[in-house]
Amino acid sequence: MLKWLVLSATVLIGLIVIVQLYWLTKVYSFEQKQFNNNVVKSLRAVFEDLEMNDNPNQPLQQLIHNPADDYYLFKADTIPEQDSLTFYIRKEFSDFDVLTDVKLGAFSSSSRKYVYEDYIPTTASGFHVTPALGLPVYSQDYDHILLYFPHRSQYILGEMNFWIISSVALFLALIGLAISLFYFYRQKFLAEVQKDFVNNFTHEFKTPLAVIRIASDVLAQNDITEKPDRLKRYSSIIQNQTTHLQNQVEKLLKSASAENKKFPIDKESVKPARLIEQALNKLQPLIEQKKARVDLKVDDYEMNIQADEGHLELAIINILENALKYSNAPHIIVETGKEESDYFISVKDNGIGIEKKYIKDIFKKFYRVPTGNVHDVKGFGLGLNFVKRIVDGHDGRIRVKSLPGIGTEFRLLLPF
Ligand code: ADP
């Protein structure tokens, strides 16, 4: 729902930007036309002022050409004096609002060159006078006056000031809107994550506490000393549950303190096969509870690698724990060996598997594959995030292969 809202707002913002850009180009071409009209009107007036044309009935379109955007060329039967041409052009341009610099030249077809050139700056234009460049020759066949507007585009843009400023303001407002939208979305997302976390937290701690409570009630019975079997069983339950709780608290504390930082990795020579055995020992209660079968295929028990013992063991525990948690009748195969320049530790299970689309997310902090409303397997979504950070700290990689309903393989690859 929220996603759609954000998506449609983004599309809307995109549309507004496109429409605004469309209007800007429209206004630009309108201003271009306006400029052209004003120039033609001024030139018509100059023609009349100076009586440059012997045949007043000849339509103006035939006399005025626009060989390039910045150039206007007009046929003259008689070339006027430089002073009067300059004077009238200045006058008519100012009457018809052509307020930009112009360079002019009078071309004589008999001498095949410009007989004079002049530059008329406008104070209003605010541009520096460009040094006189030679004017190009567009036609040698007849006498004409050539006008060149060196700052035409800037002038037209200047006329659009209002539009440009209002568009910039609009774009800024839209950017602001987009940013607030982004933060709003993120805030909402974080709130969801937090809610999930609190739910998981309650789940995760309630059960062991309830079990401890019941076990300690049993131990508080008066005749308990007469039943040493019971005493032993219930105290071991309490022990197991406390260890479990301790592990969870450790995980949470670690995740809070190592927030986004790299895990501190202290490498030493370790025997990974031994770490795997230790990890399996620690998980023995869970293995028994799930009646799991674990096959260990170690290629070389004496093999050493450089790794952080404590952290690597934690990574292995997390992967094994998941394999047990997410399988109904777990059959787990743990394998080690060499793969090219890496040492690999692989944990294969026959559990529920992970759909392909979720695999890229499972290493994110607090991420859990959505299972609808039923969360029969508890967890914080922290385990794999740890594993990833630990493996990253060893410059290693993790490969995941999974088929929903068939099982999953996690393969840690650590460089030698
Ligand atoms: P959690 O505490 O939820 O187990 P993890 O970070 O360990 O958190 O795992 C993230 C998610 O990846 C789990 O919620 C689960 O959906 C999925 N997952 C991890 N390992 C397995 C596995 N072996 N089989 C199926 N799903 C798994």
Residues whose N, C-alpha, C, O or C-beta is under 5 A from the ligand:
A	BS01	ADP	N322 A323 Y326 G351 I352 G353 I354 I362 Y367 R368 V369 K378 G379 F380 G381 L382 G383 L384 N385 T408
